[in-house]
Every structure is written in C-alpha cells, then in structure tokens.
Amino acid sequence: MTQNQQPTPAPTNRSKPQASRHEALLDKLAETAVRTGLNVAPGQQVVITAPLEALALVRRVTEHAYKAGASLVSTLYRDDEAILARYRHASESTFDVAADWLGHGMAEAFSQGAARLAITGGNPTLLAGVDPARIARATRAQAKATRKAMELITRFAVNWNIIACATPAWAAQVFPNLPPQKALEALWEGIFSASRVTGADPVEEWAQHNAALHARARALNEARWDSLHFTGPGTDLVVGLADGHFWSGGSEKAGNGVICNANIPTEEVFTTPHATRVEGTVSSTKPLFHNGALIDGITVRFKGGMVVEAHAAKGEAVLQRLLDSDQGARRIGEVALVPHSSPIAQSGILYRNTLFDENAASHIALGQSYAKCMVDAEGQTEVELTARGANQSAIHVDWMIGSGDIDVDATKDGQSHPLMRKGEWVNKV
C-alpha cells in the first residue's frame, strides 16, 4: 500500500452473529457428546464413524475427547457418492462382499475398551431406485462382518453414543420447501434443540432429563408387567416381555463401568420383549428410512412372536428382504415407550432419521435384543438368554408404532392396567 492509498473497508458480514451462534452450539454439541454421551475415561481410545460433511463436528469432538483424557481418537468417514458408485458400477457377484477385516478391527477395539461414537447424517433415501436385492445382499454381508462388534454394543460392553450432523442432502428432504442454505440451518436448529444443547448448561440439563427417564424406568421395573397391549388405528398388538426383563432409559453404566448416554437425543424408556410372545397386528405411524431406502405404510401380523404377514405401501420389497435377513429378523428385540408430548414429536418435524423419529413415538425393533435390558444377563450365554426370551439376529431395525391415537395397557397376572392414553402417560412419576 502506498502512502496515498486508503485502506479498503472490511466487507459487512450480516450473518456473522448467526455464524458465531452456530459455532458455539456446534461446540456445545461436541462437548455434550464427549462429556455426557460417551463420558470418555482418561486413557481411553475413541473410535468415530461419520459422514464426510461432519468434518467440522468431528474436529470439535476430537478436541474435547483429548481434553477429557482420551489416548487416541480414530475416525472412519463415509462418503455417499462412493457408496452409490458401488451400486451403480460394481459387478453383480460382489454384493455379498463386506470388509470383514474392518468388522474384526472394530470388535477388537471394543474388546480392548475403546469408546464408540457414531455421527449420523447421511441421505435418508440415498439408495432409492437401487435394486432391493443388491441392498439386501450388501446389508446381510455387512451385518455378518460386524456381528462381533454389534454384540459388544448390544451387550453394552463399552460406553457408546450416537449424535447427528446436518448435511445438505438430509436437510433438503426434511425441509423440501426451503432454499438449500435455509434448509441446512433449519435442520441444525432442530438437531441442537432436540439434543438439548441450546441452554446455558447442556450437561446439567441432561442430568435433569436423565433423572426423569430413570424415574420412569424405575416405576416400570417395580411394576414388573408381564406384557403390553397397544391399541389404535390399524393396531391391536400384545407384546409379551422377556423373563427377567429390565427397563432402561437415559444414562446407564456400561460393562466397563463408565456411565454414558447411548443416544443424543433420547426420550424413550425401553426393554426386551419375549421373542415368542408377540401376537396381533400393528401399523407403522411414521416412515422408516433404512440403509438409504424408504419403507412406509407398514402393516405386520405377528403369531407366536414371528412376523407371518407383512405389507408396506412403499418399499415392500425392501421390507420383505429385511425380514429374510436371518432367522431372528422376523421377531422383535426391543419395545420402547415414548410419550406423544416428546419435544421431538411436538416439533412437528419428520427427521427421516431413526435417531430422531424413534424419540417422537413408541416403537419396536426387529432383530437383536439388548442384553443390558435383562436382569443378571452378565456372563450368560446366547443360548441362556434365548431361553429367557431374548432374540438373536444380525439386524436391529426400529420402526415407529406410537402416536397421539395409540393407547397402551400393561398386564400382570391376567389383570389389565392403563399405562398410556392417547400417547401420554396415565401416571406421573
């Protein structure tokens, strides 16, 4: 600059305060994931999986993890375009192939005590139009490759957590009537709000929320119900509960002694149903987005605990192949209760993502049960847990059956008791 030149005025950035707020909330989400979600122990390794678009969030999580004493943070990124490239161009004979070495490595990491953080945010309908047979084959191969790692997670052997990152493809589907940037901002706002990080002290807010969920789970455990009866439009379903089932909700102690929150957000209390004691018909109340495919308008009939008839208005072929994944895929491994007054339900947002949508409605899950939702399950074999009613499968897929029109009654010793009416708890705790 010469002596006669004048400095060029800095450009006005009207969005700077908004950007600063976003960065502050992003940091709060990362800190909450580490301190409340994982509760990283000093010296513990952390394994993260995340979409490419989550780079900024991953960096903040990594920073907070090291501040919490993590010894090593390792991240595996997913790329939607690379996933699509396989379905478009790979040889037909290759869809039964999965990265077994990676599944074994993840299982080894968890066996050695590494914490697990999953960041979700992929395109909900990435695989729309892809041959359902290819999806089913690839999913089955992936489930087989990761089964050992999945077993450690479902047994709650280590502390783990799932959070979300807004991505352009996801935002465009949640808010299709907004311009791309506005849609992305709206989705981030929804994530921050549902994840309870917009207040002054998210860690304390989560402590209070966990206390409420613990109180509800404690009341259900004290009652020791035999079964649940869901009734409403298209639904008349009796779900028997496993012998020695245990209700969980909010933060819990993992097998390594670390207290963590597996899901952020979470609004549910859940337990293990008996795999052979489910009878009746149930209809979905929200769409299911599974492995990039849409399944909507699900109607299923159970007999002797098994799905004997299944239909869907959209994605029926994907549903049928999901049910054929293995012997346990036609039985359920989880039943969860969520009040219709859940903040996520009341937001009116269909997130098209199970992490959020399952916390807007009561739900069941096809497939693998959680051993942590069984009393005295530690040390028991798969055969022993199965004898108590726990289901075994390579899949675990939640789908929503609750709404403001659904009633739930609990039974014990042949007597029925009202538990929820029009989607709301009958008794406060």
C-alpha positions as CSV (number, residue, x, y, z in Angstrom):
1,M,0.0,0.0,0.0
2,T,1.4,3.4,-1.0
3,Q,1.1,6.4,1.3
4,N,-1.7,7.8,-0.8
5,Q,-3.8,4.6,-0.8
6,Q,-6.6,4.3,1.7
7,P,-7.4,1.0,3.4
8,T,-10.3,-0.9,1.8
9,P,-13.3,-1.1,4.2
10,A,-13.9,-4.6,5.5
11,P,-17.0,-6.1,4.0
12,T,-20.0,-6.1,6.2
13,N,-21.0,-9.7,7.3
14,R,-24.6,-9.5,8.5
15,S,-24.5,-13.3,9.1
16,K,-21.5,-13.2,11.4
17,P,-23.6,-13.2,14.7
18,Q,-25.6,-16.1,13.3
19,A,-22.4,-17.9,12.3
20,S,-20.9,-17.3,15.8
21,R,-24.0,-18.8,17.4
22,H,-23.8,-21.8,15.2
23,E,-20.2,-22.4,16.0
24,A,-21.0,-22.0,19.7
25,L,-23.8,-24.6,19.5
26,L,-21.7,-26.9,17.4
27,D,-19.0,-26.8,20.1
28,K,-21.7,-27.5,22.8
29,L,-22.9,-30.5,20.9
30,A,-19.4,-31.8,20.6
31,E,-18.7,-31.3,24.3
32,T,-22.0,-32.9,25.2
33,A,-21.2,-35.9,23.1
34,V,-17.9,-36.4,24.9
35,R,-18.9,-35.5,28.4
36,T,-22.5,-36.8,28.6
37,G,-22.8,-39.1,25.6
38,L,-19.5,-41.0,25.9
39,N,-18.2,-39.7,29.2
40,V,-14.7,-40.5,27.9
41,A,-12.5,-42.1,30.6
42,P,-8.9,-41.0,31.0
43,G,-6.6,-43.1,28.7
44,Q,-9.5,-44.5,26.7
45,Q,-9.4,-44.7,22.9
46,V,-12.3,-43.4,20.9
47,V,-13.5,-44.7,17.5
48,I,-15.7,-42.4,15.4
49,T,-17.6,-43.1,12.3
50,A,-19.1,-40.0,10.4
51,P,-20.2,-38.7,7.0
52,L,-17.6,-36.6,5.2
53,E,-19.8,-33.5,5.8
54,A,-19.3,-33.9,9.6
55,L,-15.6,-32.9,9.4
56,A,-16.1,-29.7,11.5
57,L,-18.1,-31.5,14.2
58,V,-15.6,-34.4,14.2
59,R,-12.7,-32.0,14.8
60,R,-14.5,-30.4,17.8
61,V,-15.4,-33.8,19.2
62,T,-11.8,-34.9,18.8
63,E,-10.6,-31.8,20.6
64,H,-13.0,-32.3,23.5
65,A,-12.1,-36.0,23.7
66,Y,-8.4,-35.3,24.1
67,K,-9.2,-32.6,26.7
68,A,-11.2,-35.3,28.6
69,G,-8.1,-37.6,28.6
70,A,-8.6,-39.8,25.5
71,S,-5.4,-41.5,24.5
72,L,-6.2,-41.8,20.8
73,V,-9.2,-40.7,18.6
74,S,-9.6,-42.6,15.3
75,T,-12.2,-41.6,12.7
76,L,-13.6,-43.5,9.7
77,Y,-15.5,-41.4,7.2
78,R,-18.4,-42.4,5.0
79,D,-19.0,-40.9,1.5
80,D,-22.5,-41.2,0.0
81,E,-21.1,-40.8,-3.5
82,A,-18.7,-43.7,-3.1
83,I,-21.5,-45.9,-1.7
84,L,-23.6,-45.1,-4.7
85,A,-20.7,-45.8,-7.1
86,R,-20.7,-49.4,-5.8
87,Y,-24.4,-50.0,-6.6
88,R,-24.0,-48.3,-10.0
89,H,-20.8,-49.9,-11.2
90,A,-19.7,-52.9,-9.2
91,S,-20.0,-56.4,-10.6
92,E,-23.2,-58.3,-9.6
93,S,-21.2,-61.0,-8.0
94,T,-19.6,-58.6,-5.4
95,F,-22.6,-57.6,-3.3
96,D,-22.0,-60.5,-0.9
97,V,-18.6,-59.0,0.0
98,A,-18.0,-56.9,3.1
99,A,-14.9,-55.5,4.8
100,D,-14.6,-58.4,7.3
101,W,-11.2,-57.0,8.4
102,L,-12.8,-53.8,9.4
103,G,-15.5,-55.5,11.4
104,H,-12.9,-57.6,13.1
105,G,-10.9,-54.5,13.9
106,M,-13.8,-52.7,15.4
107,A,-14.6,-55.7,17.5
108,E,-11.0,-55.8,18.7
109,A,-11.0,-52.1,19.5
110,F,-14.2,-52.5,21.6
111,S,-12.8,-55.7,23.3
112,Q,-9.8,-53.6,24.4
113,G,-12.1,-50.9,25.8
114,A,-12.4,-48.3,23.1
115,A,-15.4,-46.0,23.2
116,R,-17.7,-45.8,20.2
117,L,-19.1,-42.6,18.7
118,A,-21.3,-42.7,15.6
119,I,-22.3,-39.5,13.9
120,T,-25.4,-39.9,11.6
121,G,-26.5,-37.6,8.8
122,G,-26.5,-39.4,5.5
123,N,-29.0,-39.0,2.7
124,P,-32.2,-40.8,4.0
125,T,-33.1,-42.1,0.5
126,L,-29.6,-42.5,-0.9
127,L,-30.5,-45.9,-2.4
128,A,-33.9,-45.0,-3.8
129,G,-34.2,-46.8,-7.2
130,V,-31.4,-49.3,-6.4
131,D,-32.3,-53.0,-6.8
132,P,-33.6,-54.1,-3.4
133,A,-31.9,-57.5,-3.9
134,R,-28.5,-55.8,-4.0
135,I,-29.3,-53.7,-0.9
136,A,-30.3,-56.9,0.9
137,R,-27.2,-58.8,-0.1
138,A,-24.9,-55.9,0.9
139,T,-26.7,-55.4,4.2
140,R,-26.6,-59.1,5.0
141,A,-22.9,-59.2,4.3
142,Q,-22.2,-56.1,6.3
143,A,-24.2,-57.4,9.3
144,K,-22.3,-60.6,9.2
145,A,-19.0,-58.8,9.1
146,T,-19.8,-56.5,12.0
147,R,-21.7,-59.1,14.2
148,K,-19.0,-59.4,16.8
149,A,-18.7,-55.6,17.2
150,M,-22.5,-55.4,17.3
151,E,-22.7,-58.0,20.0
152,L,-20.4,-55.9,22.2
153,I,-22.5,-52.8,21.6
154,T,-25.8,-54.6,22.3
155,R,-24.3,-56.1,25.4
156,F,-23.3,-52.6,26.4
157,A,-19.7,-53.8,27.0
158,V,-18.3,-50.3,26.4
159,N,-19.5,-46.7,26.5
160,W,-21.0,-45.6,23.2
161,N,-23.0,-42.7,21.8
162,I,-24.8,-41.6,18.6
163,I,-25.3,-37.9,17.7
164,A,-26.2,-36.2,14.4
165,C,-24.7,-33.8,11.9
166,A,-26.9,-31.8,9.5
167,T,-25.9,-32.4,5.8
168,P,-27.3,-30.7,2.7
169,A,-28.8,-33.9,1.3
170,W,-30.6,-34.7,4.6
171,A,-31.8,-31.1,5.1
172,A,-33.2,-31.0,1.6
173,Q,-35.5,-33.9,2.4
174,V,-36.6,-32.7,5.8
175,F,-37.3,-29.1,4.6
176,P,-38.0,-29.5,0.9
177,N,-39.7,-26.1,0.6
178,L,-36.8,-24.1,1.8
179,P,-33.7,-22.9,-0.1
180,P,-30.7,-25.2,0.5
181,Q,-28.9,-23.0,3.0
182,K,-32.1,-22.2,4.9
183,A,-32.9,-25.9,5.0
184,L,-29.5,-26.7,6.4
185,E,-29.8,-24.0,9.0
186,A,-33.3,-25.3,10.0
187,L,-32.1,-28.8,10.3
188,W,-29.1,-27.7,12.5
189,E,-31.6,-25.8,14.7
190,G,-33.7,-28.9,15.1
191,I,-30.7,-31.0,16.0
192,F,-29.4,-28.5,18.5
193,S,-32.8,-28.2,20.2
194,A,-33.6,-32.0,20.2
195,S,-30.1,-32.6,21.6
196,R,-30.7,-30.2,24.4
197,V,-27.6,-28.0,23.8
198,T,-29.3,-24.6,23.3
199,G,-29.3,-23.8,27.1
200,A,-26.6,-22.3,29.3
201,D,-25.5,-25.7,30.7
202,P,-26.3,-28.7,28.5
203,V,-24.5,-31.1,30.8
204,E,-26.7,-30.1,33.7
205,E,-29.8,-30.2,31.6
206,W,-29.0,-33.7,30.5
207,A,-28.5,-34.7,34.1
208,Q,-32.1,-33.5,34.9
209,H,-33.5,-35.2,31.8
210,N,-31.8,-38.4,32.7
211,A,-33.2,-38.3,36.2
212,A,-36.7,-38.1,34.8
213,L,-36.1,-41.0,32.4
214,H,-34.6,-43.0,35.3
215,A,-37.7,-42.4,37.4
216,R,-40.0,-43.7,34.7
217,A,-37.9,-46.8,34.1
218,R,-37.7,-47.4,37.8
219,A,-41.5,-47.3,38.1
220,L,-41.9,-49.8,35.3
221,N,-39.3,-52.1,36.8
222,E,-41.1,-52.0,40.2
223,A,-44.4,-52.9,38.5
224,R,-42.9,-56.0,36.8
225,W,-45.5,-56.1,34.0
226,D,-46.0,-59.4,32.0
227,S,-47.0,-57.8,28.7
228,L,-48.0,-54.6,26.9
229,H,-51.1,-54.2,24.8
230,F,-51.0,-51.5,22.0
231,T,-54.4,-50.4,20.5
232,G,-55.3,-47.8,18.0
233,P,-55.9,-47.3,14.3
234,G,-54.6,-50.4,12.5
235,T,-53.0,-51.7,15.7
236,D,-54.1,-54.4,18.2
237,L,-50.8,-55.9,19.4
238,V,-49.8,-57.7,22.5
239,V,-46.1,-57.7,23.3
240,G,-45.0,-60.2,26.0
241,L,-42.0,-59.2,28.0
242,A,-38.9,-61.4,28.4
243,D,-38.4,-63.3,31.6
244,G,-36.4,-61.0,33.9
245,H,-36.6,-58.1,31.6
246,F,-35.3,-54.7,32.7
247,W,-36.5,-51.3,31.7
248,S,-33.8,-48.7,30.8
249,G,-33.8,-45.1,29.8
250,G,-31.3,-42.2,29.8
251,S,-27.8,-42.6,31.0
252,E,-26.6,-46.1,32.1
253,K,-23.4,-47.8,33.3
254,A,-21.6,-49.8,30.6
255,G,-19.9,-53.0,31.2
256,N,-16.6,-51.2,31.6
257,G,-18.1,-49.1,34.5
258,V,-18.5,-45.9,32.5
259,I,-21.8,-44.1,32.8
260,C,-22.9,-42.8,29.4
261,N,-25.9,-41.8,27.2
262,A,-26.1,-44.1,24.2
263,N,-28.4,-41.8,22.2
264,I,-28.4,-38.0,22.0
265,P,-31.3,-37.2,21.7
266,T,-33.3,-39.7,23.7
267,E,-36.9,-39.6,25.1
268,E,-37.6,-43.3,25.4
269,V,-37.7,-46.0,28.1
270,F,-37.2,-49.4,26.6
271,T,-36.9,-53.1,27.4
272,T,-36.6,-56.6,26.0
273,P,-39.8,-58.3,24.7
274,H,-40.1,-62.1,24.7
275,A,-39.3,-63.3,21.2
276,T,-42.1,-65.9,21.1
277,R,-44.9,-64.0,22.9
278,V,-45.9,-61.3,20.5
279,E,-49.4,-61.6,18.9
280,G,-51.6,-59.4,16.7
281,T,-51.4,-56.7,14.1
282,V,-49.5,-53.4,14.2
283,S,-49.2,-50.5,11.7
284,S,-46.4,-48.0,11.5
285,T,-47.1,-44.4,12.4
286,K,-44.0,-42.9,10.7
287,P,-42.0,-43.8,7.6
288,L,-38.9,-46.0,8.1
289,F,-35.7,-45.0,6.3
290,H,-33.4,-48.0,6.4
291,N,-30.0,-48.1,4.7
292,G,-31.0,-45.4,2.2
293,A,-34.4,-46.9,1.3
294,L,-37.9,-45.7,2.3
295,I,-40.4,-48.1,3.8
296,D,-43.8,-46.6,4.6
297,G,-47.3,-47.7,5.5
298,I,-46.0,-50.9,7.2
299,T,-48.6,-53.3,8.4
300,V,-47.4,-56.5,10.1
301,R,-49.1,-59.5,11.7
302,F,-47.4,-61.5,14.4
303,K,-48.2,-65.0,15.5
304,G,-46.2,-66.8,18.1
305,G,-43.7,-63.9,18.2
306,M,-43.0,-64.2,14.5
307,V,-44.0,-61.9,11.6
308,V,-46.2,-64.1,9.5
309,E,-47.6,-61.4,7.2
310,A,-46.1,-58.1,6.2
311,H,-47.0,-55.3,3.8
312,A,-45.9,-51.8,3.0
313,A,-47.4,-49.1,0.9
314,K,-43.9,-48.1,-0.2
315,G,-40.7,-50.2,-0.2
316,E,-42.4,-53.5,0.5
317,A,-39.7,-55.4,-1.4
318,V,-37.1,-53.9,0.9
319,L,-39.2,-54.8,3.9
320,Q,-39.6,-58.4,2.8
321,R,-35.9,-58.8,2.2
322,L,-35.1,-57.2,5.6
323,L,-37.4,-59.8,7.2
324,D,-35.5,-62.5,5.5
325,S,-32.1,-61.3,6.7
326,D,-31.8,-64.3,9.2
327,Q,-33.9,-66.4,11.5
328,G,-34.3,-63.7,14.1
329,A,-35.2,-60.9,11.7
330,R,-38.9,-61.8,11.9
331,R,-39.0,-61.4,15.7
332,I,-38.6,-58.3,17.8
333,G,-35.7,-57.5,20.2
334,E,-36.9,-54.2,21.7
335,V,-40.1,-52.4,22.7
336,A,-39.9,-48.7,23.7
337,L,-42.4,-46.2,25.1
338,V,-42.2,-42.6,24.2
339,P,-44.9,-40.0,25.1
340,H,-46.6,-38.0,22.3
341,S,-45.6,-34.9,24.3
342,S,-41.9,-35.6,23.5
343,P,-40.3,-32.4,22.3
344,I,-39.3,-34.1,19.0
345,A,-42.9,-35.2,18.4
346,Q,-44.2,-31.7,19.3
347,S,-41.8,-30.0,16.9
348,G,-43.8,-31.5,14.0
349,I,-40.6,-32.3,12.2
350,L,-40.3,-35.7,10.4
351,Y,-36.5,-36.1,10.6
352,R,-36.4,-39.1,8.3
353,N,-33.7,-40.4,10.6
354,T,-34.3,-43.1,13.2
355,L,-32.2,-41.5,15.9
356,F,-34.8,-38.6,16.0
357,D,-38.0,-40.2,14.8
358,E,-37.8,-43.1,17.3
359,N,-37.8,-40.5,20.0
360,A,-41.0,-39.0,18.7
361,A,-43.1,-42.2,19.1
362,S,-43.3,-45.5,20.8
363,H,-41.6,-48.2,18.7
364,I,-40.5,-51.8,18.3
365,A,-37.3,-53.1,16.7
366,L,-37.0,-56.1,14.5
367,G,-34.0,-58.3,15.3
368,Q,-31.3,-58.3,18.0
369,S,-32.3,-57.7,21.6
370,Y,-30.2,-55.7,24.2
371,A,-28.7,-58.0,26.9
372,K,-28.4,-54.9,29.1
373,C,-32.3,-55.0,29.3
374,M,-32.2,-58.3,31.1
375,V,-31.6,-58.8,34.8
376,D,-28.5,-60.8,35.6
377,A,-27.5,-61.2,32.0
378,E,-23.8,-60.8,32.5
379,G,-21.9,-64.0,31.8
380,Q,-25.0,-65.7,30.4
381,T,-24.6,-67.5,27.0
382,E,-26.6,-66.7,23.9
383,V,-28.5,-70.0,24.5
384,E,-29.3,-69.0,28.1
385,L,-30.5,-65.5,27.0
386,T,-32.6,-67.0,24.2
387,A,-34.3,-69.4,26.7
388,R,-35.4,-66.3,28.7
389,G,-36.9,-64.7,25.5
390,A,-34.1,-62.6,24.2
391,N,-34.0,-62.5,20.3
392,Q,-30.8,-63.1,18.4
393,S,-30.2,-61.5,14.9
394,A,-27.6,-59.7,12.9
395,I,-30.0,-56.8,12.4
396,H,-31.7,-54.3,14.8
397,V,-34.2,-52.0,13.0
398,D,-36.5,-49.7,14.9
399,W,-39.8,-48.6,13.5
400,M,-42.5,-46.4,15.0
401,I,-45.9,-47.6,16.1
402,G,-46.9,-44.8,18.6
403,S,-48.9,-41.6,18.2
404,G,-51.5,-39.4,19.8
405,D,-54.0,-42.1,18.8
406,I,-52.4,-45.1,20.5
407,D,-53.3,-46.5,23.9
408,V,-51.1,-48.8,25.9
409,D,-52.3,-51.2,28.6
410,A,-50.0,-53.3,30.8
411,T,-51.0,-56.7,32.1
412,K,-49.8,-58.6,35.2
413,D,-51.3,-61.9,36.5
414,G,-54.1,-61.6,34.0
415,Q,-55.1,-58.1,35.2
416,S,-55.0,-55.1,32.8
417,H,-53.9,-51.6,33.8
418,P,-53.9,-48.4,31.8
419,L,-50.3,-47.2,31.1
420,M,-50.7,-44.7,28.3
421,R,-53.8,-43.0,26.8
422,K,-53.7,-41.1,23.5
423,G,-49.9,-41.4,23.6
424,E,-49.5,-39.9,27.1
425,W,-48.5,-41.5,30.4
426,V,-51.5,-42.1,32.7
427,N,-49.5,-41.7,35.9
428,K,-46.8,-39.2,36.6
429,V,-43.5,-40.2,38.3
